Amino acid sequence: MARVFVRATGNYLEATTFPSVALPFTVVYWFYATDTTNIHYGWSASANIGGNVSYFFLGPRGDVSGDPIHAIADNEPAGTGIAATSSGYSANTWHHAAGVFSSSTSRSVYLDGGSKVTNTTSASPDSINTMNVGAFYYTNTRFAGFGGRIAYLAMWNAVLSDDEIASLGQKLNGVPCGVHPTRIRPESLVACWPLGGFDGDHDGDIWANAYNLTAYNSPTWDESPAV
């Protein structure tokens, strides 16, 4: 199973206790978006403090030409770094998104294990205190907006290699067959949320058992990719 989000309903998952987003780190997940028209708030780690604009983001951008995946580090007005994949996602299809945040001057983004692009703009988000799936905070306002399904979210406190990202996001004849996140660099894995998956219908962290997500506005369940 996977978590299902409906844009009009504004459902999302949230955690205020979550793995450190101190650089470097890698975040990945599988997603199935129902359109290539809107921005989809897949994963974010944000500063929900006053009017701060400070966040990390990884998600599909149907509102941008070419429908890329964006990995963003934003700390306005100091700097905004956006890495956008060289190819775009398709609606109603399982895809794999990966963001590798290597340093304050380097972040890379991948779609289905490839289409890698690296951005080197200087950007250093700080005061991060909230993690969301299906939403993010901007100037103290939560924006909930994902249309579709998300499964197998995972984070590492390391820079995963191109080969490791490719293993996680691989497909065979268009069908997901990626390696389970717990089998990739386990010594650096800090959390894994199947969000159902084949590991059970829950929003818990199955790796550290420390960073559970809370569901809001009743996201439902549906089919997930086989990894």
C-alpha positions as CSV (number, residue, x, y, z in Angstrom):
1,M,0.0,0.0,0.0
2,A,0.9,3.7,-0.4
3,R,-0.4,6.9,1.1
4,V,-2.9,8.7,-1.1
5,F,-3.1,12.5,-1.1
6,V,-5.9,14.6,-2.6
7,R,-5.1,18.2,-3.4
8,A,-8.6,19.5,-2.7
9,T,-8.7,17.7,0.6
10,G,-5.4,19.1,1.7
11,N,-4.2,15.9,3.5
12,Y,-0.6,15.5,4.5
13,L,1.8,13.8,6.9
14,E,3.9,15.8,9.4
15,A,6.7,15.2,12.0
16,T,8.3,17.6,14.4
17,T,10.8,14.9,15.4
18,F,12.7,13.8,12.3
19,P,16.3,13.0,11.1
20,S,18.7,15.9,11.0
21,V,18.9,17.8,7.8
22,A,22.4,18.9,8.5
23,L,24.4,18.6,5.3
24,P,25.1,16.3,3.7
25,F,22.0,14.1,3.4
26,T,20.0,12.2,0.7
27,V,16.2,11.8,0.5
28,V,14.3,9.6,-1.8
29,Y,10.7,8.3,-2.4
30,W,8.5,6.7,-5.0
31,F,5.5,8.8,-6.3
32,Y,2.5,8.5,-8.6
33,A,1.2,12.0,-9.5
34,T,-2.2,12.3,-11.1
35,D,-1.4,15.4,-13.2
36,T,1.5,17.3,-14.8
37,T,-0.2,20.7,-14.2
38,N,0.5,21.5,-10.6
39,I,3.4,21.7,-8.2
40,H,3.3,18.6,-6.0
41,Y,4.6,19.1,-2.5
42,G,6.2,15.6,-2.1
43,W,8.8,16.0,0.7
44,S,9.9,19.1,2.6
45,A,11.8,20.1,5.7
46,S,11.0,23.7,6.7
47,A,11.3,26.5,9.2
48,N,7.9,27.0,10.7
49,I,9.0,30.1,12.6
50,G,7.6,33.6,12.0
51,G,8.1,34.8,8.5
52,N,11.2,32.7,7.7
53,V,11.7,31.4,4.2
54,S,14.0,28.5,4.9
55,Y,13.4,25.0,3.6
56,F,14.6,21.9,1.7
57,F,12.2,20.5,-0.9
58,L,12.0,17.5,-3.2
59,G,9.1,17.1,-5.5
60,P,7.6,17.0,-9.1
61,R,6.9,20.3,-10.7
62,G,4.1,20.0,-13.2
63,D,3.8,23.8,-13.1
64,V,7.3,24.2,-14.7
65,S,8.1,23.6,-18.4
66,G,9.2,20.1,-19.0
67,D,7.7,18.7,-15.7
68,P,11.0,18.2,-13.9
69,I,11.7,17.0,-10.4
70,H,13.1,19.8,-8.3
71,A,15.5,19.6,-5.4
72,I,15.5,23.0,-3.7
73,A,17.5,24.6,-0.8
74,D,16.0,28.0,0.0
75,N,17.1,30.5,2.5
76,E,15.8,33.9,1.3
77,P,17.1,36.5,0.8
78,A,20.6,34.9,1.2
79,G,20.2,32.3,-1.6
80,T,18.0,29.8,-3.4
81,G,19.5,26.8,-5.1
82,I,17.2,24.8,-7.5
83,A,18.3,21.6,-9.3
84,A,15.8,20.4,-11.9
85,T,16.0,17.0,-13.7
86,S,16.9,16.9,-17.4
87,S,13.7,15.0,-18.1
88,G,10.1,15.1,-16.8
89,Y,7.7,12.8,-15.1
90,S,4.5,11.4,-16.5
91,A,1.1,11.5,-14.8
92,N,-0.5,8.3,-13.5
93,T,2.8,6.5,-13.6
94,W,5.1,5.4,-10.7
95,H,8.4,7.4,-10.6
96,H,11.3,7.6,-8.3
97,A,12.5,11.0,-7.0
98,A,15.9,11.5,-5.3
99,G,17.6,14.6,-3.9
100,V,21.3,14.6,-2.8
101,F,22.1,17.7,-0.7
102,S,25.8,17.5,-0.6
103,S,26.7,20.9,0.7
104,S,25.6,24.5,0.9
105,T,26.9,24.9,-2.7
106,S,25.8,21.6,-4.2
107,R,22.5,19.7,-4.6
108,S,21.7,17.1,-7.2
109,V,18.3,15.7,-8.3
110,Y,17.3,12.5,-10.1
111,L,14.3,11.0,-11.8
112,D,14.0,7.2,-11.9
113,G,17.6,6.8,-11.1
114,G,18.9,9.1,-13.9
115,S,18.3,12.5,-15.5
116,K,20.8,13.9,-13.0
117,V,21.4,17.6,-12.7
118,T,23.5,19.4,-10.1
119,N,23.0,23.0,-8.9
120,T,25.8,25.0,-7.2
121,T,24.1,28.1,-6.0
122,S,25.0,29.0,-2.4
123,A,22.0,28.4,-0.2
124,S,22.0,27.4,3.5
125,P,18.5,26.7,5.0
126,D,18.5,27.0,8.8
127,S,16.1,26.8,11.8
128,I,14.4,23.7,10.2
129,N,11.9,22.4,12.7
130,T,9.1,20.6,10.7
131,M,9.1,17.8,8.1
132,N,6.1,17.2,5.8
133,V,5.0,14.7,3.2
134,G,2.4,16.2,0.9
135,A,3.0,19.8,2.2
136,F,5.5,22.4,3.2
137,Y,5.8,25.7,5.1
138,Y,6.5,29.0,3.5
139,T,6.5,32.2,5.6
140,N,4.7,30.5,8.5
141,T,1.9,29.1,6.2
142,R,1.5,25.5,5.5
143,F,0.7,24.7,1.8
144,A,-0.8,21.2,1.4
145,G,-0.8,20.1,-2.2
146,F,0.0,16.7,-3.5
147,G,-2.2,14.8,-6.0
148,G,-1.5,11.1,-6.0
149,R,0.5,8.5,-4.0
150,I,3.8,8.4,-2.2
151,A,5.7,5.3,-0.8
152,Y,9.1,4.3,0.4
153,L,10.4,7.6,1.7
154,A,13.9,7.3,3.1
155,M,16.8,9.5,4.3
156,W,20.5,9.0,4.7
157,N,23.0,11.3,6.4
158,A,25.4,10.8,3.5
159,V,25.8,11.5,-0.2
160,L,24.6,8.5,-2.1
161,S,26.4,7.7,-5.3
162,D,24.9,7.7,-8.8
163,D,24.9,3.9,-8.8
164,E,23.1,3.7,-5.5
165,I,20.4,6.1,-6.7
166,A,20.1,4.1,-9.9
167,S,19.5,0.9,-7.8
168,L,16.8,2.6,-5.8
169,G,15.0,4.0,-8.8
170,Q,15.4,1.2,-11.4
171,K,12.5,0.0,-13.5
172,L,12.0,-2.9,-15.9
173,N,9.8,-2.3,-18.9
174,G,8.4,0.7,-17.0
175,V,7.6,-1.3,-13.9
176,P,9.3,-0.2,-10.6
177,C,11.8,-2.8,-9.4
178,G,14.1,-0.7,-7.2
179,V,16.1,-2.0,-4.3
180,H,14.5,-1.5,-0.9
181,P,16.0,1.5,0.9
182,T,17.1,-0.6,3.9
183,R,19.6,-2.4,1.6
184,I,21.4,0.7,0.4
185,R,24.2,2.0,2.7
186,P,22.5,0.8,5.9
187,E,25.3,2.3,8.1
188,S,24.2,5.8,6.9
189,L,20.4,5.2,6.7
190,V,18.7,7.2,9.4
191,A,15.0,6.6,8.7
192,C,12.7,4.7,6.3
193,W,8.9,5.2,6.0
194,P,7.3,2.6,3.7
195,L,4.0,4.6,4.1
196,G,2.3,1.2,3.6
197,G,4.5,-0.4,1.0
198,F,4.8,-4.1,1.5
199,D,5.9,-3.5,5.1
200,G,2.5,-2.8,6.6
201,D,0.0,0.0,6.6
202,H,1.6,2.6,8.9
203,D,3.4,5.9,8.9
204,G,6.1,4.7,11.2
205,D,9.9,4.8,10.7
206,I,10.8,1.1,10.4
207,W,14.6,1.7,10.6
208,A,15.3,3.8,13.7
209,N,11.8,3.5,15.1
210,A,12.2,7.1,16.2
211,Y,10.7,9.4,13.6
212,N,7.0,8.6,13.2
213,L,4.8,10.7,11.0
214,T,1.3,11.9,11.9
215,A,-1.5,12.0,9.3
216,Y,-3.8,15.0,8.9
217,N,-7.1,15.3,7.0
218,S,-7.3,11.5,6.5
219,P,-5.0,10.5,3.6
220,T,-6.1,7.0,2.5
221,W,-4.3,4.0,1.1
222,D,-3.8,2.4,-2.4
223,E,-1.5,0.3,-4.4
224,S,2.3,0.8,-4.0
225,P,5.3,-0.1,-6.2
226,A,7.0,-3.4,-5.6
227,V,10.6,-2.8,-4.3
